[in-house]
Amino acid sequence: MKIPRSRNPRTIRCDPTHTYFKPRGIPLSEITEEVAITLEELETLRLTSLEGLSQDEAGKQMEVSQSTISRHLDDVHRKVAKALVHGLAIRIANTTEILHCDDCGHTWKLPEDNIRVSLCEKCGSTKFHFHTQR
C-alpha cells in the first residue's frame, strides 16, 4: 500500500464572512445536496479571477506550484458550475487549522469554537494569514 506524502501548508489570506450559499426560494431544510469548496480553492479563485493574478503569481502567494493552482481552478470551476446548473448549495469547507501573524511571527491553532479570528492572539495585529492542513 502506497502512503501519500504529507502536504505542505498553504498560505490563505481570505477569511470568508459567508460560508454557505443556497438557491433562492428553497428552504434550507429542503436542500439535499451541496458542493464543498475548500479555502484553498476559494483563495485560488480569489487571486486569479478577482485579483487578476496569473497562475504563477497566485502560486507564489499561496506557496504552491502553478500546477497546483491550475488543479484547484479546474476543481472550483467544476464545482461552481455544477451548483449553478443543478441548483445546489455551495459550502465553503473550513480546512484551516493554523494561523500565522505577519507582524510578530506567532503561530497558533484556530479555536474550535470560533470560526472567525480578527486579531493575533499574541500581539493583537490584524496582519495574519492562514495555513491549511487536511
PLY file of the C-alpha trace (Angstrom):
ply
format ascii 1.0
element vertex 134
property float x
property float y
property float z
element edge 133
property int vertex1
property int vertex2
end_header
0.00 0.00 0.00
1.39 3.36 -1.07
1.27 6.12 1.56
0.78 9.63 0.13
3.33 12.25 1.09
2.26 14.82 3.65
1.06 18.13 2.28
2.81 21.42 2.87
0.69 24.16 4.46
-0.84 26.63 2.01
-0.98 30.36 2.66
-4.58 31.57 2.63
-5.28 35.29 3.07
-9.06 35.30 2.64
-11.40 34.66 5.52
-14.91 34.47 4.10
-17.70 36.05 6.11
-20.33 33.90 4.44
-19.60 30.20 4.13
-22.88 28.88 2.75
-24.79 29.84 -0.38
-28.05 28.29 -1.48
-30.54 28.78 -4.28
-33.10 31.48 -3.53
-36.60 30.27 -2.66
-35.55 26.83 -1.49
-35.71 26.36 2.28
-32.50 25.09 3.85
-34.41 22.08 5.19
-35.14 21.01 1.59
-31.53 21.17 0.39
-30.41 17.60 -0.07
-27.13 18.12 -1.91
-24.32 20.63 -1.76
-20.88 21.09 -3.19
-18.00 21.84 -0.85
-15.32 24.31 -1.87
-12.13 24.32 0.17
-10.48 27.50 1.36
-7.57 26.63 -0.95
-9.92 26.57 -3.93
-11.61 29.80 -2.84
-8.24 31.54 -2.41
-7.15 30.33 -5.86
-10.37 31.68 -7.37
-9.96 34.99 -5.50
-6.37 35.51 -6.58
-6.84 34.59 -10.24
-10.39 35.70 -11.02
-10.91 38.61 -8.63
-7.37 39.96 -8.20
-6.36 39.10 -11.78
-3.11 37.36 -10.89
-1.56 34.78 -13.20
-1.42 31.20 -12.01
2.30 31.61 -11.38
1.75 34.75 -9.28
-1.09 33.10 -7.34
1.10 30.06 -6.70
3.86 32.24 -5.26
1.41 33.98 -2.92
-0.03 30.66 -1.73
3.40 28.99 -1.64
2.37 26.23 -4.07
3.24 25.34 -7.65
1.48 26.67 -10.73
0.22 23.16 -11.47
-1.44 23.03 -8.03
-3.14 26.37 -8.78
-4.31 25.01 -12.14
-5.72 21.89 -10.46
-7.54 23.98 -7.83
-9.01 26.23 -10.54
-10.28 23.24 -12.52
-11.85 21.79 -9.39
-13.52 25.00 -8.18
-14.83 25.91 -11.64
-16.37 22.44 -11.98
-17.95 22.64 -8.51
-19.41 26.12 -9.02
-20.74 25.16 -12.45
-22.37 22.03 -11.00
-24.02 24.07 -8.23
-25.31 26.73 -10.62
-26.57 24.32 -13.28
-28.21 21.88 -10.85
-29.39 24.38 -8.22
-27.20 23.02 -5.43
-25.93 24.78 -2.33
-22.28 25.77 -2.05
-20.49 25.33 1.28
-17.04 26.72 1.91
-15.37 23.99 3.90
-13.07 25.22 6.65
-9.85 23.25 6.41
-7.90 25.98 8.19
-6.25 24.99 11.42
-3.14 27.13 11.74
-2.77 30.93 11.70
0.50 32.86 11.38
1.00 36.53 12.36
2.90 38.59 9.78
3.97 41.13 12.41
5.26 39.07 15.35
5.66 35.63 13.73
3.38 33.94 16.25
1.67 30.76 15.04
-1.47 29.38 16.68
-4.29 26.94 16.10
-7.74 28.12 15.08
-10.05 27.77 18.09
-12.61 25.00 17.52
-15.47 27.16 18.80
-14.54 30.30 16.86
-14.62 30.24 13.07
-13.76 33.98 12.80
-10.47 35.32 14.12
-9.71 39.01 13.69
-6.58 39.57 15.81
-3.31 37.80 16.58
-3.72 36.24 19.99
-0.20 37.33 20.99
0.30 40.90 19.70
-3.21 41.92 18.59
-2.18 42.56 14.98
-4.72 42.22 12.18
-1.96 41.15 9.78
-2.06 37.36 9.81
-2.70 34.59 7.34
-3.91 31.02 7.36
-2.15 27.78 6.60
-4.33 24.86 5.65
-3.89 21.27 6.67
-6.05 18.25 5.95
0 1
1 2
2 3
3 4
4 5
5 6
6 7
7 8
8 9
9 10
10 11
11 12
12 13
13 14
14 15
15 16
16 17
17 18
18 19
19 20
20 21
21 22
22 23
23 24
24 25
25 26
26 27
27 28
28 29
29 30
30 31
31 32
32 33
33 34
34 35
35 36
36 37
37 38
38 39
39 40
40 41
41 42
42 43
43 44
44 45
45 46
46 47
47 48
48 49
49 50
50 51
51 52
52 53
53 54
54 55
55 56
56 57
57 58
58 59
59 60
60 61
61 62
62 63
63 64
64 65
65 66
66 67
67 68
68 69
69 70
70 71
71 72
72 73
73 74
74 75
75 76
76 77
77 78
78 79
79 80
80 81
81 82
82 83
83 84
84 85
85 86
86 87
87 88
88 89
89 90
90 91
91 92
92 93
93 94
94 95
95 96
96 97
97 98
98 99
99 100
100 101
101 102
102 103
103 104
104 105
105 106
106 107
107 108
108 109
109 110
110 111
111 112
112 113
113 114
114 115
115 116
116 117
117 118
118 119
119 120
120 121
121 122
122 123
123 124
124 125
125 126
126 127
127 128
128 129
129 130
130 131
131 132
132 133
